[in-house]
Amino acid sequence: MINLAPRDGELYFVENFVPRQEADSLHGLLRRELAWREEEIIMFDRRVKVPRLVCWYGDAGAVYRYSGVDHMPLPWTETLLTLKERIERFCGRRFNSVLGNLYRDGRDSIGWHADKEKELGPNPFIASLSFGAERLFKLRHNKTGETLEIALTHGSLLLMGGSLQHGWRHAVPKAREPKTERINLTFRTILF
């Protein structure tokens, strides 16, 4: 695989990690099976609704705190465990948790941020698996302002590692054109 990050980190993209027919089936299963919920976070000292639905699964004790909210892991589902093990075999890394994001349409988004909370360790390795509507994933370098864009397609896998979370910020902006639903699973390792 080719590192797509020109500096400060590792970024790899596998477009058809899950074949289309299987991805179709998994999208429907994950939509029905996972405990999606609306969430509020603290931004600029006030509570705001997150513009997407979320869920957090993982090993007991894999608590994740971001934006002023503690996320207690729900027990792994069989589907999530199977996907986790498949990604672990592919990339040679171990994960103990997964954050699910459900983008209901093109208006749902996630703003500029870096996944560098202390419980993720000094250089987190994150595997991001997408199902459903294609969405644009943008990265911006913290010092140079350089940008990268990747179209996250149905069944694609994005791997982020090294110092990427320190050198770059990333976002999934609102889409200008109408979009159908998208599920994104980001597998992580929480230190505890």
PyRosetta script that sets phi, psi and omega in degrees:
from pyrosetta import init, pose_from_sequence

init()
pose = pose_from_sequence("MINLAPRDGELYFVENFVPRQEADSLHGLLRRELAWREEEIIMFDRRVKVPRLVCWYGDAGAVYRYSGVDHMPLPWTETLLTLKERIERFCGRRFNSVLGNLYRDGRDSIGWHADKEKELGPNPFIASLSFGAERLFKLRHNKTGETLEIALTHGSLLLMGGSLQHGWRHAVPKAREPKTERINLTFRTILF")
pose.set_psi(1, 149.4)
pose.set_omega(1, -179.4)
pose.set_phi(2, -99.4)
pose.set_psi(2, 131.6)
pose.set_omega(2, 176.1)
pose.set_phi(3, -72.5)
pose.set_psi(3, 117.1)
pose.set_omega(3, -178.2)
pose.set_phi(4, -82.1)
pose.set_psi(4, -12.7)
pose.set_omega(4, 178.7)
pose.set_phi(5, -82.7)
pose.set_psi(5, 118.5)
pose.set_omega(5, -178.3)
pose.set_phi(6, -69.4)
pose.set_psi(6, -17.2)
pose.set_omega(6, 179.6)
pose.set_phi(7, -164.1)
pose.set_psi(7, 161.1)
pose.set_omega(7, 171.2)
pose.set_phi(8, 54.3)
pose.set_psi(8, 60.4)
pose.set_omega(8, 172.2)
pose.set_phi(9, 132.2)
pose.set_psi(9, -178.8)
pose.set_omega(9, 179.8)
pose.set_phi(10, -122.5)
pose.set_psi(10, 137.6)
pose.set_omega(10, -179.2)
pose.set_phi(11, -147.7)
pose.set_psi(11, 117.7)
pose.set_omega(11, -177.7)
pose.set_phi(12, -128.2)
pose.set_psi(12, 144.7)
pose.set_omega(12, -178.0)
pose.set_phi(13, -131.1)
pose.set_psi(13, 128.7)
pose.set_omega(13, 177.2)
pose.set_phi(14, -120.1)
pose.set_psi(14, 105.7)
pose.set_omega(14, -169.7)
pose.set_phi(15, -65.6)
pose.set_psi(15, -46.1)
pose.set_omega(15, -176.3)
pose.set_phi(16, -113.4)
pose.set_psi(16, 53.0)
pose.set_omega(16, 179.9)
pose.set_phi(17, -60.3)
pose.set_psi(17, -42.1)
pose.set_omega(17, 174.6)
pose.set_phi(18, -112.0)
pose.set_psi(18, 120.9)
pose.set_omega(18, -179.7)
pose.set_phi(19, -59.2)
pose.set_psi(19, 152.1)
pose.set_omega(19, -170.2)
pose.set_phi(20, -52.3)
pose.set_psi(20, -49.6)
pose.set_omega(20, -176.4)
pose.set_phi(21, -63.0)
pose.set_psi(21, -42.6)
pose.set_omega(21, 177.3)
pose.set_phi(22, -66.7)
pose.set_psi(22, -39.4)
pose.set_omega(22, 178.3)
pose.set_phi(23, -61.8)
pose.set_psi(23, -40.0)
pose.set_omega(23, 176.8)
pose.set_phi(24, -58.4)
pose.set_psi(24, -47.5)
pose.set_omega(24, -178.8)
pose.set_phi(25, -64.4)
pose.set_psi(25, -44.2)
pose.set_omega(25, -179.3)
pose.set_phi(26, -65.6)
pose.set_psi(26, -37.1)
pose.set_omega(26, 178.2)
pose.set_phi(27, -58.3)
pose.set_psi(27, -48.8)
pose.set_omega(27, 179.8)
pose.set_phi(28, -64.2)
pose.set_psi(28, -41.6)
pose.set_omega(28, -179.6)
pose.set_phi(29, -64.5)
pose.set_psi(29, -46.0)
pose.set_omega(29, 179.5)
pose.set_phi(30, -64.5)
pose.set_psi(30, -36.5)
pose.set_omega(30, 178.9)
pose.set_phi(31, -61.7)
pose.set_psi(31, -41.6)
pose.set_omega(31, -178.1)
pose.set_phi(32, -81.1)
pose.set_psi(32, -36.6)
pose.set_omega(32, -168.2)
pose.set_phi(33, -83.9)
pose.set_psi(33, -34.0)
pose.set_omega(33, -173.9)
pose.set_phi(34, -85.1)
pose.set_psi(34, 152.8)
pose.set_omega(34, -176.7)
pose.set_phi(35, -87.7)
pose.set_psi(35, 73.9)
pose.set_omega(35, -179.3)
pose.set_phi(36, -69.2)
pose.set_psi(36, 139.0)
pose.set_omega(36, 178.4)
pose.set_phi(37, -146.1)
pose.set_psi(37, 154.5)
pose.set_omega(37, 174.6)
pose.set_phi(38, -81.1)
pose.set_psi(38, 141.6)
pose.set_omega(38, -174.5)
pose.set_phi(39, -133.2)
pose.set_psi(39, 152.7)
pose.set_omega(39, 172.6)
pose.set_phi(40, -115.7)
pose.set_psi(40, 141.6)
pose.set_omega(40, 176.6)
pose.set_phi(41, -126.0)
pose.set_psi(41, 169.8)
pose.set_omega(41, 177.9)
pose.set_phi(42, -100.3)
pose.set_psi(42, 120.8)
pose.set_omega(42, 177.1)
pose.set_phi(43, -131.5)
pose.set_psi(43, 127.2)
pose.set_omega(43, 179.2)
pose.set_phi(44, 52.1)
pose.set_psi(44, 44.9)
pose.set_omega(44, 176.6)
pose.set_phi(45, 64.9)
pose.set_psi(45, 23.9)
pose.set_omega(45, 174.4)
pose.set_phi(46, -143.5)
pose.set_psi(46, 154.7)
pose.set_omega(46, -179.5)
pose.set_phi(47, -83.8)
pose.set_psi(47, 130.9)
pose.set_omega(47, 177.5)
pose.set_phi(48, -133.9)
pose.set_psi(48, 151.2)
pose.set_omega(48, 177.6)
pose.set_phi(49, -74.4)
pose.set_psi(49, 136.2)
pose.set_omega(49, 176.3)
pose.set_phi(50, -72.4)
pose.set_psi(50, 131.5)
pose.set_omega(50, -177.2)
pose.set_phi(51, -81.6)
pose.set_psi(51, 52.4)
pose.set_omega(51, 175.9)
pose.set_phi(52, -178.8)
pose.set_psi(52, 168.2)
pose.set_omega(52, 173.9)
pose.set_phi(53, -96.4)
pose.set_psi(53, 150.3)
pose.set_omega(53, -176.3)
pose.set_phi(54, -135.0)
pose.set_psi(54, 162.7)
pose.set_omega(54, 170.0)
pose.set_phi(55, -154.8)
pose.set_psi(55, 155.7)
pose.set_omega(55, -177.9)
pose.set_phi(56, -134.4)
pose.set_psi(56, 122.2)
pose.set_omega(56, 180.0)
pose.set_phi(57, -126.5)
pose.set_psi(57, 154.4)
pose.set_omega(57, 176.2)
pose.set_phi(58, 166.1)
pose.set_psi(58, -173.3)
pose.set_omega(58, 176.9)
pose.set_phi(59, -65.9)
pose.set_psi(59, 152.1)
pose.set_omega(59, 175.8)
pose.set_phi(60, -57.7)
pose.set_psi(60, 132.5)
pose.set_omega(60, 179.9)
pose.set_phi(61, 94.9)
pose.set_psi(61, -9.9)
pose.set_omega(61, -179.1)
pose.set_phi(62, -82.9)
pose.set_psi(62, 67.5)
pose.set_omega(62, -178.7)
pose.set_phi(63, -83.0)
pose.set_psi(63, 133.9)
pose.set_omega(63, -177.6)
pose.set_phi(64, -120.9)
pose.set_psi(64, 125.8)
pose.set_omega(64, 179.7)
pose.set_phi(65, -114.5)
pose.set_psi(65, 121.1)
pose.set_omega(65, 172.4)
pose.set_phi(66, -146.8)
pose.set_psi(66, 149.7)
pose.set_omega(66, -179.3)
pose.set_phi(67, 51.2)
pose.set_psi(67, 36.9)
pose.set_omega(67, 175.5)
pose.set_phi(68, 78.0)
pose.set_psi(68, 12.3)
pose.set_omega(68, -177.5)
pose.set_phi(69, -125.4)
pose.set_psi(69, 131.1)
pose.set_omega(69, 173.5)
pose.set_phi(70, -85.5)
pose.set_psi(70, 132.7)
pose.set_omega(70, 178.3)
pose.set_phi(71, -112.7)
pose.set_psi(71, 110.2)
pose.set_omega(71, 178.1)
pose.set_phi(72, -87.0)
pose.set_psi(72, 130.8)
pose.set_omega(72, -174.8)
pose.set_phi(73, -72.9)
pose.set_psi(73, 136.6)
pose.set_omega(73, 167.3)
pose.set_phi(74, -80.1)
pose.set_psi(74, 154.7)
pose.set_omega(74, 179.0)
pose.set_phi(75, -64.9)
pose.set_psi(75, 146.2)
pose.set_omega(75, 179.1)
pose.set_phi(76, -53.4)
pose.set_psi(76, 140.2)
pose.set_omega(76, 168.4)
pose.set_phi(77, -89.5)
pose.set_psi(77, 162.9)
pose.set_omega(77, 178.6)
pose.set_phi(78, -61.0)
pose.set_psi(78, -40.5)
pose.set_omega(78, 179.9)
pose.set_phi(79, -62.9)
pose.set_psi(79, -46.8)
pose.set_omega(79, 179.8)
pose.set_phi(80, -64.1)
pose.set_psi(80, -40.9)
pose.set_omega(80, 178.4)
pose.set_phi(81, -62.3)
pose.set_psi(81, -41.9)
pose.set_omega(81, 178.9)
pose.set_phi(82, -62.2)
pose.set_psi(82, -44.7)
pose.set_omega(82, 178.5)
pose.set_phi(83, -65.2)
pose.set_psi(83, -42.2)
pose.set_omega(83, 178.6)
pose.set_phi(84, -58.1)
pose.set_psi(84, -49.1)
pose.set_omega(84, -178.3)
pose.set_phi(85, -64.3)
pose.set_psi(85, -36.6)
pose.set_omega(85, 178.2)
pose.set_phi(86, -64.2)
pose.set_psi(86, -44.5)
pose.set_omega(86, 179.1)
pose.set_phi(87, -68.0)
pose.set_psi(87, -40.5)
pose.set_omega(87, 178.9)
pose.set_phi(88, -59.7)
pose.set_psi(88, -43.1)
pose.set_omega(88, 178.0)
pose.set_phi(89, -62.9)
pose.set_psi(89, -39.1)
pose.set_omega(89, -177.1)
pose.set_phi(90, -68.3)
pose.set_psi(90, -45.1)
pose.set_omega(90, -172.5)
pose.set_phi(91, -103.8)
pose.set_psi(91, -4.6)
pose.set_omega(91, 177.9)
pose.set_phi(92, 70.1)
pose.set_psi(92, 25.9)
pose.set_omega(92, 178.5)
pose.set_phi(93, -121.7)
pose.set_psi(93, 159.9)
pose.set_omega(93, 177.4)
pose.set_phi(94, -112.4)
pose.set_psi(94, 142.7)
pose.set_omega(94, 178.8)
pose.set_phi(95, -126.8)
pose.set_psi(95, 148.7)
pose.set_omega(95, 177.6)
pose.set_phi(96, -124.3)
pose.set_psi(96, 10.3)
pose.set_omega(96, -178.0)
pose.set_phi(97, -163.8)
pose.set_psi(97, 163.1)
pose.set_omega(97, 177.5)
pose.set_phi(98, -148.2)
pose.set_psi(98, 134.3)
pose.set_omega(98, 173.4)
pose.set_phi(99, -101.2)
pose.set_psi(99, 125.0)
pose.set_omega(99, 176.5)
pose.set_phi(100, -101.5)
pose.set_psi(100, 135.3)
pose.set_omega(100, 174.2)
pose.set_phi(101, -124.1)
pose.set_psi(101, 129.2)
pose.set_omega(101, 177.4)
pose.set_phi(102, -113.6)
pose.set_psi(102, 109.6)
pose.set_omega(102, 177.1)
pose.set_phi(103, -91.0)
pose.set_psi(103, 108.2)
pose.set_omega(103, -172.7)
pose.set_phi(104, -69.4)
pose.set_psi(104, -31.1)
pose.set_omega(104, 178.7)
pose.set_phi(105, -162.7)
pose.set_psi(105, -170.8)
pose.set_omega(105, -177.2)
pose.set_phi(106, -67.9)
pose.set_psi(106, -14.5)
pose.set_omega(106, 178.5)
pose.set_phi(107, -80.0)
pose.set_psi(107, -22.9)
pose.set_omega(107, 176.9)
pose.set_phi(108, -75.4)
pose.set_psi(108, 145.2)
pose.set_omega(108, -171.9)
pose.set_phi(109, -160.1)
pose.set_psi(109, 178.1)
pose.set_omega(109, 168.5)
pose.set_phi(110, -141.3)
pose.set_psi(110, 129.8)
pose.set_omega(110, -175.6)
pose.set_phi(111, -76.9)
pose.set_psi(111, 179.9)
pose.set_omega(111, -178.4)
pose.set_phi(112, -62.1)
pose.set_psi(112, 128.4)
pose.set_omega(112, -180.0)
pose.set_phi(113, -163.6)
pose.set_psi(113, 170.8)
pose.set_omega(113, 171.8)
pose.set_phi(114, -130.7)
pose.set_psi(114, 142.7)
pose.set_omega(114, 178.4)
pose.set_phi(115, -91.3)
pose.set_psi(115, 81.8)
pose.set_omega(115, -176.8)
pose.set_phi(116, -132.7)
pose.set_psi(116, 33.5)
pose.set_omega(116, 175.1)
pose.set_phi(117, -64.2)
pose.set_psi(117, 150.3)
pose.set_omega(117, -172.9)
pose.set_phi(118, -58.9)
pose.set_psi(118, -33.1)
pose.set_omega(118, -178.2)
pose.set_phi(119, -71.9)
pose.set_psi(119, -7.5)
pose.set_omega(119, 175.7)
pose.set_phi(120, -89.7)
pose.set_psi(120, -5.3)
pose.set_omega(120, 179.4)
pose.set_phi(121, 85.9)
pose.set_psi(121, 177.2)
pose.set_omega(121, -173.0)
pose.set_phi(122, -68.6)
pose.set_psi(122, -37.6)
pose.set_omega(122, 179.5)
pose.set_phi(123, -134.6)
pose.set_psi(123, 80.6)
pose.set_omega(123, -175.1)
pose.set_phi(124, -62.7)
pose.set_psi(124, 145.0)
pose.set_omega(124, 172.8)
pose.set_phi(125, -110.0)
pose.set_psi(125, 121.9)
pose.set_omega(125, -175.0)
pose.set_phi(126, -125.1)
pose.set_psi(126, 132.4)
pose.set_omega(126, 176.6)
pose.set_phi(127, -110.4)
pose.set_psi(127, 119.6)
pose.set_omega(127, -174.0)
pose.set_phi(128, -112.6)
pose.set_psi(128, 115.0)
pose.set_omega(128, -176.4)
pose.set_phi(129, -110.1)
pose.set_psi(129, 130.2)
pose.set_omega(129, -175.1)
pose.set_phi(130, -116.7)
pose.set_psi(130, 140.9)
pose.set_omega(130, 174.9)
pose.set_phi(131, -134.5)
pose.set_psi(131, 139.8)
pose.set_omega(131, 175.9)
pose.set_phi(132, 102.1)
pose.set_psi(132, -148.5)
pose.set_omega(132, -174.2)
pose.set_phi(133, -58.6)
pose.set_psi(133, 141.0)
pose.set_omega(133, 175.0)
pose.set_phi(134, -66.7)
pose.set_psi(134, 134.5)
pose.set_omega(134, 175.8)
pose.set_phi(135, -132.9)
pose.set_psi(135, 152.1)
pose.set_omega(135, -179.4)
pose.set_phi(136, -85.0)
pose.set_psi(136, 129.0)
pose.set_omega(136, 176.4)
pose.set_phi(137, -108.2)
pose.set_psi(137, 119.9)
pose.set_omega(137, -177.1)
pose.set_phi(138, -111.3)
pose.set_psi(138, 142.3)
pose.set_omega(138, 173.9)
pose.set_phi(139, -125.4)
pose.set_psi(139, 145.5)
pose.set_omega(139, 178.2)
pose.set_phi(140, -137.0)
pose.set_psi(140, 127.3)
pose.set_omega(140, -179.4)
pose.set_phi(141, -71.7)
pose.set_psi(141, 136.6)
pose.set_omega(141, -175.3)
pose.set_phi(142, -64.9)
pose.set_psi(142, -34.3)
pose.set_omega(142, -176.0)
pose.set_phi(143, -99.0)
pose.set_psi(143, -43.7)
pose.set_omega(143, -174.0)
pose.set_phi(144, -89.1)
pose.set_psi(144, -20.5)
pose.set_omega(144, -175.7)
pose.set_phi(145, 78.7)
pose.set_psi(145, -2.0)
pose.set_omega(145, 178.3)
pose.set_phi(146, -56.5)
pose.set_psi(146, 143.4)
pose.set_omega(146, -179.5)
pose.set_phi(147, -121.6)
pose.set_psi(147, 152.6)
pose.set_omega(147, 173.4)
pose.set_phi(148, -130.8)
pose.set_psi(148, 149.2)
pose.set_omega(148, 176.2)
pose.set_phi(149, -134.2)
pose.set_psi(149, 135.3)
pose.set_omega(149, 178.0)
pose.set_phi(150, -132.1)
pose.set_psi(150, 130.2)
pose.set_omega(150, 175.1)
pose.set_phi(151, -83.3)
pose.set_psi(151, 110.2)
pose.set_omega(151, 179.2)
pose.set_phi(152, -81.1)
pose.set_psi(152, 108.9)
pose.set_omega(152, -174.1)
pose.set_phi(153, -96.2)
pose.set_psi(153, 166.7)
pose.set_omega(153, 179.1)
pose.set_phi(154, -58.8)
pose.set_psi(154, 117.7)
pose.set_omega(154, 179.3)
pose.set_phi(155, 87.1)
pose.set_psi(155, 7.8)
pose.set_omega(155, -177.2)
pose.set_phi(156, -86.6)
pose.set_psi(156, 156.0)
pose.set_omega(156, 178.9)
pose.set_phi(157, -124.9)
pose.set_psi(157, 128.5)
pose.set_omega(157, 176.3)
pose.set_phi(158, -116.1)
pose.set_psi(158, 129.1)
pose.set_omega(158, 179.9)
pose.set_phi(159, -114.0)
pose.set_psi(159, 129.1)
pose.set_omega(159, 179.9)
pose.set_phi(160, -124.0)
pose.set_psi(160, 129.8)
pose.set_omega(160, -178.1)
pose.set_phi(161, -154.3)
pose.set_psi(161, -167.8)
pose.set_omega(161, -177.2)
pose.set_phi(162, 60.1)
pose.set_psi(162, -139.0)
pose.set_omega(162, -177.6)
pose.set_phi(163, -93.0)
pose.set_psi(163, 17.5)
pose.set_omega(163, -175.7)
pose.set_phi(164, -54.4)
pose.set_psi(164, -42.0)
pose.set_omega(164, -177.0)
pose.set_phi(165, -69.8)
pose.set_psi(165, -15.7)
pose.set_omega(165, 177.8)
pose.set_phi(166, -94.3)
pose.set_psi(166, -31.8)
pose.set_omega(166, -177.1)
pose.set_phi(167, -91.7)
pose.set_psi(167, -20.9)
pose.set_omega(167, -173.8)
pose.set_phi(168, -133.0)
pose.set_psi(168, 155.0)
pose.set_omega(168, 168.0)
pose.set_phi(169, -115.3)
pose.set_psi(169, 157.0)
pose.set_omega(169, -179.4)
pose.set_phi(170, -139.8)
pose.set_psi(170, 162.1)
pose.set_omega(170, -176.8)
pose.set_phi(171, -157.1)
pose.set_psi(171, 156.0)
pose.set_omega(171, 166.2)
pose.set_phi(172, -119.0)
pose.set_psi(172, 96.2)
pose.set_omega(172, -174.8)
pose.set_phi(173, -73.3)
pose.set_psi(173, 165.2)
pose.set_omega(173, 172.9)
pose.set_phi(174, -58.1)
pose.set_psi(174, 145.6)
pose.set_omega(174, 180.0)
pose.set_phi(175, -92.7)
pose.set_psi(175, 141.3)
pose.set_omega(175, 178.6)
pose.set_phi(176, -73.2)
pose.set_psi(176, -38.0)
pose.set_omega(176, -179.4)
pose.set_phi(177, -94.8)
pose.set_psi(177, 156.8)
pose.set_omega(177, 179.5)
pose.set_phi(178, -59.1)
pose.set_psi(178, 141.8)
pose.set_omega(178, 178.9)
pose.set_phi(179, -132.2)
pose.set_psi(179, 150.3)
pose.set_omega(179, 172.0)
pose.set_phi(180, -90.5)
pose.set_psi(180, -175.4)
pose.set_omega(180, -173.2)
pose.set_phi(181, -66.6)
pose.set_psi(181, 147.5)
pose.set_omega(181, 176.3)
pose.set_phi(182, -138.5)
pose.set_psi(182, 136.3)
pose.set_omega(182, 174.3)
pose.set_phi(183, -112.9)
pose.set_psi(183, 133.2)
pose.set_omega(183, 176.9)
pose.set_phi(184, -126.3)
pose.set_psi(184, 130.0)
pose.set_omega(184, 176.7)
pose.set_phi(185, -115.1)
pose.set_psi(185, 121.4)
pose.set_omega(185, 178.7)
pose.set_phi(186, -112.0)
pose.set_psi(186, 108.1)
pose.set_omega(186, -179.9)
pose.set_phi(187, -82.2)
pose.set_psi(187, 134.5)
pose.set_omega(187, -172.8)
pose.set_phi(188, -140.1)
pose.set_psi(188, 169.6)
pose.set_omega(188, 172.9)
pose.set_phi(189, -121.5)
pose.set_psi(189, 115.6)
pose.set_omega(189, 177.6)
pose.set_phi(190, -92.5)
pose.set_psi(190, 130.5)
pose.set_omega(190, 177.0)
pose.set_phi(191, -88.5)
pose.set_psi(191, 126.4)
pose.set_omega(191, 177.0)
pose.set_phi(192, -152.3)
pose.dump_pdb("model.pdb")
